[in-house]
């Protein structure tokens, strides 16, 4: 698990961050808005996959 499930309170302020995948494998990204019944959300994301940096 790269990051445990959590709820993010942004109060209409953009939120960003990054996670470094230190182990090879399959990673699943889940964006869940089920807790917000009355407001829709727009999720913009960018996932950058790089080769093994130790070989560079």
Secondary structure, 3 states (H helix, E strand, C coil): CCCCCCCCCCCCCCCCCCCCCCCCCCCCCCCCCCCCCCCCCCCCCCCCCCCCHHHC
